[in-house]
Amino acid sequence: MNKLFSYTAIPCEDFERAFAFYNHITNGMLARNPHVPFPMAYFTDKDGNNVGHLFQLPPFRPAGDGAVVYMEPADIDTMLAQIEKAGGKTIMPKTPLGPGKGHWAVFLDSEGNKLALHTK
C-alpha cells in the first residue's frame, strides 16, 4: 500500500453553491464531470490528477461530525480568508501542532461539512 488514504469524496446538498465555494478556495482546481447522471466535480492537484470529488447524490448528506478530511494549502491564513469570503466558517483558527509539526485549522464548508487544513 503506497498511501493509507488516496481519495476523498465530499457530499453537498446544493451543488452549485458548493462548487462555487470549493472553486473559490482552491483557485479553480475543480472540474465538472458531465459524464455522470448526478452533479459531480473532480478536485485536481497541480499535475491535473483527480484527487477527490464533490457530489450531490441521495442518500449522501453533508455532516459536521464524523471523519475529517484534511486539505494541504500553501498558506493556512490565506486559505482561511478565502473560506470566510466564500461562505464557509472557521471553527478552529490556525493552531501550532508542536515544534517542526506545522499548523492546522478546522472549518465548515458552505454545506456544513467539517474539514481541516494542515501545513508542515
C-alpha positions in Angstrom: 0.0 0.0 0.0 1.6 3.3 -1.1 -0.8 5.6 0.7 -3.2 5.0 3.5 -5.7 7.4 2.0 -5.8 8.1 -1.7 -9.0 9.9 -2.5 -11.8 11.9 -0.9 -15.5 12.5 -1.7 -17.4 15.4 -0.3 -21.2 15.4 -0.3 -23.3 18.5 -0.8 -27.0 19.5 -0.8 -26.7 22.5 -3.1 -24.1 21.6 -5.8 -23.8 25.0 -7.4 -23.2 26.7 -4.0 -20.7 24.0 -3.0 -19.0 24.2 -6.4 -18.6 28.0 -6.2 -17.2 27.6 -2.6 -14.6 25.0 -3.5 -13.8 26.6 -6.8 -13.0 29.8 -4.9 -10.9 28.3 -2.1 -8.9 26.1 -4.5 -8.4 28.8 -7.1 -10.1 26.8 -9.8 -8.7 23.3 -9.1 -12.2 21.8 -9.6 -13.5 20.4 -12.9 -17.1 19.4 -13.5 -17.8 15.9 -14.6 -20.6 15.9 -17.3 -20.4 12.1 -17.8 -22.4 11.0 -14.7 -26.2 11.3 -14.1 -25.8 13.5 -10.9 -23.9 16.7 -10.2 -20.2 16.0 -9.7 -16.9 17.8 -10.0 -13.3 16.5 -9.5 -10.7 18.1 -7.3 -7.5 18.2 -9.2 -3.9 18.5 -8.0 -1.2 20.7 -9.5 -0.5 18.0 -12.1 -4.1 17.7 -13.1 -4.7 14.3 -11.4 -8.2 13.7 -9.9 -7.7 13.5 -6.1 -11.3 13.6 -5.0 -14.7 14.8 -5.9 -17.6 17.0 -4.8 -21.0 15.4 -5.4 -24.8 15.7 -4.8 -26.4 12.3 -4.6 -29.0 11.0 -2.1 -28.6 9.4 0.4 -25.2 11.1 1.0 -25.5 14.2 3.1 -23.1 16.8 4.4 -22.1 16.4 8.1 -20.2 18.4 10.7 -19.3 15.4 12.7 -17.5 12.1 11.9 -14.4 11.7 9.8 -12.4 14.9 9.0 -10.7 15.4 5.6 -7.5 17.4 5.6 -6.5 19.8 2.8 -2.9 21.0 2.4 -2.9 24.6 1.3 0.2 26.6 0.5 -0.7 29.0 3.3 -3.4 28.4 6.0 -4.0 32.1 6.7 -4.7 32.8 3.0 -7.0 29.7 2.7 -8.9 30.7 5.9 -9.6 34.1 4.4 -10.8 32.5 1.2 -13.0 30.2 3.1 -14.7 33.0 5.0 -15.1 35.1 1.8 -16.7 32.1 0.0 -19.3 31.5 2.7 -17.5 29.0 5.0 -16.8 29.4 8.7 -13.6 28.9 10.6 -14.3 26.9 13.7 -10.7 26.5 14.9 -8.1 29.1 13.9 -4.6 28.3 12.8 -3.0 26.4 15.6 0.5 25.1 16.0 1.0 21.3 16.3 4.4 21.5 18.0 8.0 22.1 17.0 8.5 21.0 13.4 5.0 19.6 13.0 3.3 22.6 11.3 -0.1 24.1 11.9 -3.7 23.1 11.4 -7.1 24.8 11.4 -10.7 23.5 11.1 -13.6 25.0 9.1 -17.1 24.3 7.9 -17.7 24.5 4.2 -20.8 26.1 2.6 -22.8 22.8 3.1 -21.9 22.2 6.8 -19.1 19.6 6.2 -16.3 19.9 8.7 -12.8 19.8 7.1 -9.3 20.7 8.3 -6.2 22.4 6.9 -2.7 21.3 7.6 0.7 22.7 6.6 4.1 21.4 7.6 
